Amino acid sequence: MVVFDTNVLVSAALIQGSRADHCVRTVLEHQHPLIFSKATFEELSDVILRSKLDRYVSKAARLGLLETWENAAVFFPDAAIHEVVRDCRDPDDDKFLELALACRAAAIVTGDPDLLVLDPWRGIRIVKPADFDTVVLPILENEERG
């Protein structure tokens, strides 16, 4: 499984054909779900619907994409998140680490330097979208075979 940080999903929503968009589309094309907790989806919803993004992509289009992603997602309930993590220098990012642990993710894809500096973290790769094809894609393909 792969966890996407909010910044990657927002980039994918705003810039069709971007590396972030490629990463998200690849996961979905390989029949893997997007993974969210309540906290990570709330953050995504809040950020993606900000009015300052209206000049890039219409709010209606962003709402539609958010709904598509929600329908293609697996949500890990708060009860499934068994460990409180305080390992990131930005406490707001700990929720992605907690989710990755709960779902036994192979990787977190992010552009956030506060998360990237932790790679690898407890056996979970934390990579930029630029490294997705060389690091994450082989893991996904191996999961499909296994």
N, C-alpha and C positions, 0 to 999 in steps of 0.2 A: 504494500500500500504506500501511497504517496500523499503527504500533506502539503498543501500549497499555502503559503503565507498570503495575507491580504494584498500586499503590494503586487504580487505576481498576478493574482486574479483580477485586480483592477487594471493592471497593464494589459492583460489579455482582453478585457472588456473594451478598453479604449483604443487599442492599436491592433486591428486585424492584421494578421501576418507577422506579428512581432514574435520574438523568441518565447515570450510568456504565453502568447496565444498558441504557438506550436506545442508547448509543453502540455497545456490543458487539453487541447484537441487530441494529442497523442494518447494521453491517459484515457480519455473517453473512447477513442477509436479502438483501443486495446481492451475495451469492455471492463475497465476498472472504474470504480465509482470515485467521485470527489468525496473527500472525508471532512466532516465538520463536527465540532462540538457546538453547543448552544452559543458559547462565548465567541468562537471564531466566526460563526455565521452572522451573529449580531454585529460584530465588527465589520465584516464584509458589507452587510446591508447598509450600515451607517455610512461607510466611506463611499460606496459605489453610488449612493443616492444623493450625495452632496451637490448642491446647486452649482458649485464652481466647475463641475464636470459637464454641465449642460452644453457648453460651447464645443465640446469634443464629440459627444454622442448624446442623442436625445434621452431624456429621462425614461420615456416609454421603451426605448430599445434596451436601456440598462435594466429596467424592471423585467422585461421579457427574458433577458439573459440570466438574471438572478433567479427567475422562476425555473428556467431550463436547468440551471445548475442545481437548484434545490431538488428538482425531480430526479436528477442523475446522481444524487448524493446518498451517502450513508451517514447518519447522524449518531454519534456516540453520546449517550445520555450522561449527564453529570455523574450519575451513580457508577458509570463505567470508568470514570477517571479516578483512579485509586490513589494517586500520589500527587501531592502538592509540590510543584517544582519552583525553585527559586535560584536557578542557575544562570539565567540571562542577565546581563547588565542592564537591560531595559525590562523591568518587571511586566510590562504590557505584552511582551513576547513569550513569557512563560506558558501561556495558554496553548501555544503551538507545540511546545515541548511536551506538555501534559497530554495533549491529544495524540501526539506521535507515540508516546509510551503506551497509552491506552489501546491504540489500534495496532500496535506492533509494526509501525511504519518502517519501511526500509529507508525512506528519505523524506526530508523536508526541502521543498524548493522555495527559495526566497532571494530577495535582493538586499535584505536587511543585514548590514554589517554586524549588528549586535547578535544575530543568530549565526551568521556565517563563521564568525570567529570561533564558535564552539565545535566546528566539524573536525572529526566525527564526535558525536555526543552519544554516549551509552550505546554504541554500536549503530547508531542512526546517522546516515550521511546527511549533511546539510550543505546544499549546493545552490549555485546560481543557475538561472535558466540557461545560461550559455553552456553549462556543463551537463545539462539534462541528457543529451543523446549519448554521451560517453559514460556517465555514471548511473543514471536512473533507468534509462531505457533497457539496458541489459538486465537489470534487476527485474523489471516488469516482464520481460520476455522469459526469464528464468522461472518466474512465478507461474506463468502461463503453461510452461512445460511440466512443472512439478506439481 
